[in-house]
Structure formats: C-alpha cells, structure tokens
Amino acid sequence: ENEIYRAISKKWLSCCSVSYFNFIISIAKKNFIIDIEKLNEVEKKMCLMLHYDVWQTAGGFESLEKSILAIGRNEVLNNEIIEVLEILIDKISFLERDIKLPYSQPLKVHSRYTRDQVLAAFDYYSFNKKPFVNTGVVDIKEKNTELLFVTLQKSEKDFSPTTLYEDFAISETIFHWQTQNETRPDRGKGLSYINHKKNGKKLLLFVREKNEDEYGNTMSFVFLGDGNLIDYYGSKPMSIKWELSEPMPPYLWKETAKMAVG
C-alpha cells in the first residue's frame, strides 16, 4: 500500500500524460495481469516506467511481468488507481504530440514526466540496472541521443553557483541553453553539439519551471521534443540556441519567457 500511495502522490500527481495514464488504467482493469511477450516495444517500456514509479529500485522480482503483477495484489487499491488516473486525465488541457525518432519510445511531446520515467523510457534504466544520475545531461550512446534536463528557476539552495546556467526561451520555438562549464566548441561535447545534424544525433529537451512545486514535491519535466542547433557562442560554458520542431505549450512559454527578461 505504501508503494502505491507513494506512486500516486510523488509520481502520478506530478506526471501529466494521457497515453501513459491510459496504459496504466488498461492493465489496472485486468488486475495488472500481463503477458509481457504479447506487448509491443512501447508498452514494454511503459511497464518499466511503471515498475520504477511503484518500486523505485531495480529488480526485486523474478521478472518485469512479476513486478507488474505484484502491483495488482490489492483489488481495492486497483480501483483507487483507476479512479485517480481518470480524474488526472480529465484535468489535462493540452494535446500530446507524437515525435519521430529512429527508435521506439513511449513519451509524447508536451506531456510531463519524472526523470525516472524518462530514463526508463529511453532504456537508460533496465529492469535490473538503475545507473545513478546527478547531472542535467544524459548521453545515451546506443541511441545516438542526448537528453537535456533543464530547470528554469534556479536558486543557490538547489544549484551551486557554478551551475546556475542561463536557460530560457527566446520565442515559442527557440530555446537558449547553456552547456556544462567545461564544454568548448572546438572539441568533445561542444563539437558533438555543433555537428549533431551531420552525425544524426538527437538532442531532446525536457524542461521544468523549478525544482519543487508549491507543495514541496519534486516537479516533473515537460518534453519539448528535439532541438536543432541554429547558433552558438562562448566557451566554458557554450551558449546554444535550439530550434524546436514543435512550439512549446503556451503555459510553459509564458514561464520561460520571464527568464529572458528577469
């Protein structure tokens, strides 16, 4: 029961995704009994997201299928899960958008996800392995993809003075982002950003307003989709302007635009 209530209060109340919530509802109505072999790749990844939502840690069960089955032990809680998620879906006021990537993944542009959900969705986490992450940049070499996690309102309480990067929207489709402090344009990571189109590398932006919401809960990230480099300047750190394939949702555009004017 503790794990389920923690998933509801800490994960699903801050997540915002019709497709993901509908998937959980669909298997909750079957008491979380699934045949993992009959699921497609996207559904399997959503099962992994669900595993980490509830159990937090890697493994702990014989298989992912057994992990999901264990969630459905309490029929009363199953009904509560369905009720809560249906209420949360009714409150979602934006349209999710698909993104074309050279591999399958379950996340939708403009939906909001926790960091753990994102890392499970892109196979950075596996069922038996959950690598520690304490940086805003996660490079997934197997997918030739880099995930950029951005917090707009930074404070020295949550960030050291050397990581108070200048991240803000210039327009609904152009986002200004600063790299980590050691990044320079003539080598390594900086050069990979400059040449990302030529090398087919995907840069995916996940942006949240601040570290915690008004209730003290960790805020989730809005998936803004892929960015294409249109300009850069400076060194250690570099400043990069990303052009988004999809305009950011109005509520986030208003919040991030404030960062540009202080």
C-alpha positions in Angstrom: 0.0 0.0 0.0 2.8 2.4 0.9 4.4 1.9 -2.5 1.1 2.5 -4.4 0.3 5.7 -2.4 3.8 7.0 -2.9 3.5 6.4 -6.7 0.2 8.3 -6.7 1.4 11.3 -4.6 5.0 11.6 -5.7 4.9 10.3 -9.3 1.5 10.5 -10.9 0.3 13.8 -9.4 3.3 15.5 -11.0 3.2 13.5 -14.2 0.9 14.6 -17.0 0.4 12.2 -19.9 -2.9 10.9 -21.3 -1.2 8.0 -23.2 0.7 6.8 -20.1 -2.2 7.1 -17.7 -4.5 5.3 -20.2 -2.0 2.4 -20.4 -1.9 2.1 -16.6 -5.7 2.1 -16.5 -6.0 -0.6 -19.1 -3.8 -3.0 -17.2 -5.2 -2.0 -13.8 -8.6 -3.1 -15.2 -7.0 -6.5 -15.7 -5.6 -6.5 -12.1 -2.2 -5.9 -13.6 -2.1 -9.3 -15.2 0.0 -9.0 -18.4 1.8 -11.3 -20.8 4.9 -9.3 -21.5 5.6 -11.3 -24.7 2.4 -10.0 -26.2 3.2 -6.4 -25.6 4.8 -4.1 -28.2 8.1 -2.3 -27.5 6.3 0.9 -26.4 4.1 -1.0 -24.0 7.1 -2.8 -22.5 8.8 0.5 -21.9 5.7 1.8 -20.2 5.8 -1.2 -17.9 9.3 -0.4 -17.0 8.3 3.2 -16.2 5.5 1.8 -14.0 7.9 -0.5 -12.3 10.1 2.4 -11.2 7.1 4.6 -10.3 6.0 2.0 -7.8 9.1 0.1 -6.6 11.7 2.8 -7.1 14.6 0.4 -7.4 16.0 -2.0 -10.0 15.0 -5.7 -9.9 13.4 -7.1 -6.7 11.3 -9.6 -8.7 11.9 -12.5 -10.9 10.9 -10.5 -13.9 9.2 -7.3 -15.1 6.0 -9.3 -15.5 6.1 -10.4 -11.9 6.8 -6.8 -10.8 3.7 -5.5 -12.6 1.6 -8.4 -11.3 2.6 -7.5 -7.7 1.1 -4.0 -8.1 -2.4 -5.6 -8.5 -2.4 -7.7 -5.3 -4.9 -5.4 -3.6 -8.2 -5.1 -5.6 -9.4 -2.1 -3.6 -6.2 -0.2 -4.5 -6.6 -1.1 -8.2 -9.9 0.6 -8.2 -8.4 3.7 -6.5 -5.6 3.8 -9.1 -8.2 3.8 -11.9 -10.2 6.5 -10.2 -7.2 8.8 -9.5 -5.8 8.4 -13.1 -9.2 9.1 -14.7 -9.5 12.3 -12.6 -6.0 13.3 -13.6 -6.7 12.7 -17.3 -9.8 14.9 -17.1 -7.6 17.8 -15.8 -5.2 17.6 -18.8 -5.9 20.5 -21.1 -3.2 20.1 -23.8 -2.8 17.7 -26.7 0.0 15.3 -26.7 2.1 15.2 -29.9 4.0 12.3 -31.4 7.7 12.6 -32.2 9.5 10.8 -35.0 12.7 9.1 -33.8 14.8 6.3 -35.3 13.7 4.0 -32.4 10.5 3.3 -30.4 9.8 5.1 -27.1 6.6 5.9 -25.3 6.9 9.6 -24.4 4.8 12.3 -26.1 5.8 15.9 -26.8 4.3 18.4 -24.3 3.5 15.8 -21.7 5.2 16.0 -18.4 7.3 13.1 -16.9 9.5 12.5 -13.9 13.2 12.0 -14.6 13.0 8.3 -13.7 10.1 7.8 -16.2 12.2 9.5 -18.9 15.3 7.4 -18.2 13.2 4.2 -18.2 11.5 5.2 -21.5 14.8 5.7 -23.3 16.4 2.4 -21.9 18.9 4.2 -19.7 17.4 2.2 -17.0 16.8 -1.5 -17.4 14.8 -3.8 -15.2 17.9 -5.0 -13.4 20.0 -1.8 -13.6 19.4 1.8 -12.5 22.5 3.9 -13.0 22.9 6.9 -10.7 22.3 10.3 -12.4 23.2 13.6 -10.9 23.6 15.7 -14.0 21.3 17.6 -16.4 22.8 15.9 -19.4 22.4 12.2 -20.1 24.1 10.8 -23.2 22.6 7.5 -24.5 25.2 6.4 -26.9 23.3 3.3 -28.1 20.5 5.5 -29.4 22.8 8.4 -30.6 20.7 10.6 -28.4 21.3 13.1 -25.6 18.7 14.1 -23.0 18.9 17.7 -21.7 17.1 18.2 -18.4 16.6 22.0 -17.7 15.2 23.7 -14.6 14.2 27.3 -15.4 14.1 28.9 -11.9 17.4 28.1 -10.3 18.4 29.0 -6.7 21.6 28.6 -4.8 19.7 26.3 -2.5 19.3 23.7 -5.3 22.2 24.6 -7.6 25.8 25.5 -6.9 26.9 29.0 -8.1 28.9 27.3 -10.9 25.8 25.5 -12.3 23.3 28.4 -12.4 23.2 28.2 -16.2 21.2 30.7 -18.3 18.3 28.7 -19.8 15.3 30.5 -21.2 13.0 30.7 -24.3 13.7 33.4 -26.9 10.5 32.6 -28.7 8.0 29.7 -28.7 10.3 27.7 -31.0 13.8 28.9 -30.0 15.3 27.9 -26.6 18.6 29.4 -25.2 20.6 26.8 -23.3 24.0 26.8 -21.6 26.2 23.8 -21.6 28.1 22.5 -18.6 31.1 24.6 -17.6 33.8 22.6 -19.2 32.2 22.5 -22.7 34.0 24.3 -25.5 33.2 24.5 -29.2 36.4 23.1 -30.6 36.4 19.6 -29.1 34.5 16.9 -27.3 30.9 17.5 -26.2 30.8 21.0 -27.7 31.9 19.8 -31.1 29.3 17.0 -31.0 26.5 19.6 -30.5 27.7 21.7 -33.4 27.9 18.6 -35.7 24.8 16.9 -34.3 22.8 17.1 -37.6 25.6 15.8 -39.7 26.1 12.9 -37.3 22.4 12.2 -36.9 22.4 12.8 -33.2 19.2 13.7 -31.4 19.1 16.3 -28.8 15.9 16.1 -26.7 14.8 18.8 -24.3 13.0 18.2 -21.0 12.1 21.5 -19.2 10.5 22.2 -15.8 9.7 25.5 -14.1 11.5 24.9 -10.9 12.9 22.1 -8.7 9.8 21.8 -6.4 6.2 22.7 -6.7 4.2 24.8 -4.1 3.7 21.6 -2.0 7.4 20.7 -1.8 7.1 17.9 -4.3 9.8 17.4 -7.0 8.5 18.8 -10.3 8.4 16.8 -13.4 9.7 17.8 -16.8 7.8 18.9 -19.9 9.0 17.0 -23.0 9.7 19.7 -25.6 10.9 17.3 -28.3 14.0 17.6 -30.4 16.2 20.7 -30.9 18.2 21.7 -33.9 21.3 23.9 -33.3 20.9 27.3 -35.1 23.5 29.3 -33.3 26.1 29.2 -30.6 28.7 31.4 -28.9 31.1 31.4 -26.0 33.2 28.7 -24.4 33.2 27.0 -20.9 30.2 27.2 -21.0 28.9 27.4 -24.5 25.6 29.1 -25.2 23.4 27.3 -27.7 20.2 28.3 -29.4 18.0 25.3 -30.2 15.1 25.5 -32.6 12.3 23.2 -31.5 10.4 21.1 -34.0 7.2 21.8 -32.1 6.3 25.2 -30.5 6.4 24.9 -26.7 3.0 24.8 -24.9 1.6 28.3 -24.0 1.8 27.8 -20.3 5.5 26.9 -20.4 6.3 29.6 -22.9 5.0 32.3 -20.6 7.0 30.9 -17.7 10.3 30.5 -19.5 9.9 33.9 -21.3 10.2 35.5 -17.9 13.7 34.1 -17.5 14.8 36.1 -20.6 13.8 39.4 -19.0 14.4 38.6 -15.4 
